[in-house]
Amino acid sequence: MPIRNIIFDWSGVISDDFFAVYKATMEIFKKLDMKEITFEKFRTEFCLPYMDFYRKRTSEVDKLLINQIFLEMYGKKVRAKPYKNVKDVLTELKSKGIKMAIVTSQLEPFIKEEISTFGLDDIFHQVHTNIDDKVADLGKLLKRTGFEKDETVFVGDTPHDVAAAKKAGLRMVASAYGYVDRKTMEKENPDFIIDSIEELPRIILK
């Protein structure tokens, strides 16, 4: 079946926000009296669902509090930016009749702001934010988009994203330029791997 729809993860696929997320997370660590870690350690240990990342460090985790601190601190020291040529790629896909949606664990205020800042206001069919567990929820969200399963791919950058796509019965395009390295993503056996979002049209439009 031809691909007519794309569901994107946001962070590590469209938004280059890893260091901004790290800085906000370290502010959460400070406020919760947790020992800070280096960015290199964060890169290897951060995981989704993101609450699992905190549960590995403390038994006292309050998602509402963590989200509140994140809302206060994200983007204060480091701003997210779009990956190279994101706008051009997504505009080309839309011009070819491809419908696109976002499913992300990132919080709604930041997604709205970044979509606008990146110049992507008219690109997405739907945007679903604050999704803690995509493995549990991607199938339900697929139904809400109205996209046909056989005509849809999911683009994500973590093993969690691959697991979510497989459970939902979607073809998977793995980003090897996001939060997780190519070698790790290859082990998850996605349908496709890309090293830049600029490679996406050749998969979608072939």
C-alpha positions as CSV (number, residue, x, y, z in Angstrom):
1,M,0.0,0.0,0.0
2,P,1.2,3.5,-0.7
3,I,2.1,5.8,2.2
4,R,-0.5,8.6,2.5
5,N,0.0,9.5,6.2
6,I,2.9,10.1,8.6
7,I,2.7,10.2,12.4
8,F,5.8,11.9,13.8
9,D,7.4,11.9,17.2
10,W,8.6,15.5,17.9
11,S,11.8,15.5,19.9
12,G,14.7,13.9,18.1
13,V,12.8,13.8,14.8
14,I,11.6,17.4,14.1
15,S,12.9,19.3,17.1
16,D,16.6,19.2,18.1
17,D,15.8,19.7,21.8
18,F,17.9,17.1,23.6
19,F,20.2,19.6,25.3
20,A,17.3,21.8,26.2
21,V,15.5,18.8,27.8
22,Y,18.7,17.9,29.6
23,K,19.0,21.4,31.1
24,A,15.3,21.4,32.2
25,T,15.7,17.9,33.7
26,M,18.7,19.0,35.8
27,E,16.6,21.8,37.2
28,I,14.1,19.1,38.2
29,F,16.9,17.2,39.8
30,K,17.9,20.2,41.8
31,K,14.4,20.9,43.1
32,L,14.0,17.3,44.1
33,D,17.4,17.2,45.8
34,M,18.7,14.6,43.3
35,K,22.3,14.5,42.3
36,E,22.9,16.0,38.8
37,I,24.4,13.9,36.0
38,T,26.5,14.9,33.0
39,F,24.9,15.3,29.6
40,E,26.9,12.2,28.4
41,K,25.3,10.1,31.2
42,F,21.9,11.6,30.5
43,R,22.2,10.6,26.8
44,T,22.8,7.0,27.8
45,E,20.3,6.7,30.6
46,F,17.3,8.8,29.4
47,C,14.4,6.6,28.3
48,L,10.7,6.6,27.5
49,P,8.2,6.6,29.2
50,Y,10.0,9.5,30.8
51,M,8.5,8.7,34.2
52,D,10.5,5.5,34.2
53,F,13.7,7.6,34.0
54,Y,12.7,9.2,37.3
55,R,11.5,6.1,39.0
56,K,14.9,4.5,38.5
57,R,16.3,7.3,40.8
58,T,13.7,7.8,43.4
59,S,10.6,6.1,44.8
60,E,8.9,9.5,45.3
61,V,7.9,10.6,41.9
62,D,5.0,13.0,41.2
63,K,4.3,13.4,37.5
64,L,2.3,16.7,38.1
65,L,5.2,18.2,40.0
66,I,7.8,17.1,37.5
67,N,5.7,18.5,34.6
68,Q,5.2,21.7,36.6
69,I,9.0,22.2,37.0
70,F,9.6,21.3,33.4
71,L,7.1,23.8,32.3
72,E,8.9,26.5,34.3
73,M,12.4,25.6,33.2
74,Y,12.3,24.2,29.6
75,G,13.9,26.6,27.2
76,K,15.1,29.0,29.9
77,K,18.8,28.3,29.3
78,V,18.9,26.5,25.9
79,R,16.3,26.8,23.1
80,A,15.2,24.0,20.9
81,K,15.8,24.3,17.1
82,P,14.5,22.5,14.1
83,Y,16.7,20.0,12.4
84,K,18.2,21.2,9.1
85,N,15.6,21.6,6.3
86,V,12.7,20.3,8.4
87,K,10.3,23.0,7.0
88,D,11.3,22.3,3.4
89,V,10.8,18.5,3.8
90,L,7.5,18.7,5.5
91,T,6.2,21.4,3.1
92,E,7.2,19.1,0.2
93,L,5.4,16.1,1.7
94,K,2.2,18.2,2.3
95,S,2.3,19.4,-1.3
96,K,2.3,15.8,-2.4
97,G,-0.9,15.1,-0.4
98,I,0.7,13.5,2.6
99,K,-1.3,14.0,5.8
100,M,0.8,14.4,9.0
101,A,0.2,14.3,12.7
102,I,2.3,14.6,15.9
103,V,2.3,12.2,18.9
104,T,4.8,13.2,21.6
105,S,5.5,13.1,25.3
106,Q,6.5,16.8,25.1
107,L,4.1,19.2,26.8
108,E,1.5,21.1,24.8
109,P,2.7,24.7,25.4
110,F,6.2,23.9,24.1
111,I,4.9,22.1,21.0
112,K,2.6,24.9,20.1
113,E,5.4,27.4,20.5
114,E,7.9,25.4,18.5
115,I,5.5,24.6,15.7
116,S,5.0,28.3,15.3
117,T,8.7,29.2,15.7
118,F,9.7,26.6,13.2
119,G,7.2,27.9,10.7
120,L,5.1,24.7,10.7
121,D,1.7,26.1,11.6
122,D,-0.2,24.7,8.6
123,I,1.5,21.4,8.3
124,F,-0.1,19.0,10.8
125,H,-3.5,17.3,10.6
126,Q,-3.5,16.7,14.4
127,V,-1.1,17.2,17.4
128,H,-1.3,14.9,20.4
129,T,1.0,16.0,23.4
130,N,1.9,14.8,26.8
131,I,1.7,11.1,25.8
132,D,3.6,9.3,28.6
133,D,3.5,5.8,27.0
134,K,3.2,5.6,23.2
135,V,3.3,1.8,23.3
136,A,0.0,1.9,25.2
137,D,-1.5,4.8,23.4
138,L,-0.4,5.0,19.8
139,G,-3.0,2.5,18.5
140,K,-5.8,4.6,20.1
141,L,-4.4,7.8,18.7
142,L,-4.1,6.3,15.3
143,K,-7.9,5.8,15.4
144,R,-8.4,9.5,16.4
145,T,-6.4,10.7,13.4
146,G,-8.6,8.8,11.0
147,F,-5.5,7.5,9.2
148,E,-5.7,4.0,7.7
149,K,-3.1,1.7,9.3
150,D,-1.9,0.3,6.0
151,E,-1.3,3.8,4.6
152,T,0.5,5.2,7.6
153,V,4.1,5.2,9.0
154,F,5.4,6.3,12.3
155,V,8.7,8.3,12.6
156,G,10.4,8.1,15.9
157,D,13.9,8.1,17.4
158,T,13.9,5.6,20.4
159,P,13.4,1.9,21.0
160,H,10.1,2.9,22.8
161,D,8.9,4.4,19.5
162,V,9.7,1.3,17.5
163,A,7.8,-0.8,20.1
164,A,4.9,1.5,19.8
165,A,4.8,1.3,16.0
166,K,5.0,-2.5,16.1
167,K,2.2,-2.8,18.6
168,A,0.0,-0.4,16.6
169,G,0.8,-2.4,13.4
170,L,2.5,0.5,11.7
171,R,5.5,0.6,9.4
172,M,8.4,2.3,11.3
173,V,10.9,4.9,10.2
174,A,13.6,5.3,12.8
175,S,15.6,8.5,13.1
176,A,19.2,7.8,13.8
177,Y,20.0,11.5,14.3
178,G,17.9,12.0,17.5
179,Y,18.2,10.9,21.1
180,V,19.5,7.3,20.3
181,D,22.4,6.3,18.1
182,R,22.0,4.3,14.8
183,K,23.6,1.1,16.2
184,T,21.0,0.9,19.0
185,M,18.1,1.7,16.6
186,E,19.3,-1.0,14.1
187,K,18.9,-3.6,16.8
188,E,15.2,-2.7,17.1
189,N,14.6,-3.8,13.4
190,P,12.6,-0.8,12.2
191,D,11.4,-0.9,8.6
192,F,13.6,2.0,7.6
193,I,16.4,4.1,9.2
194,I,17.2,7.6,8.2
195,D,20.3,9.7,9.2
196,S,18.6,13.0,8.3
197,I,15.0,14.1,7.8
198,E,16.0,15.0,4.3
199,E,16.0,11.3,3.5
200,L,12.3,10.9,4.4
201,P,10.7,11.9,1.0
202,R,12.5,9.1,-0.9
203,I,10.8,6.6,1.4
204,I,7.4,8.2,1.5
205,L,7.1,9.4,-2.1
206,K,8.7,6.4,-3.9
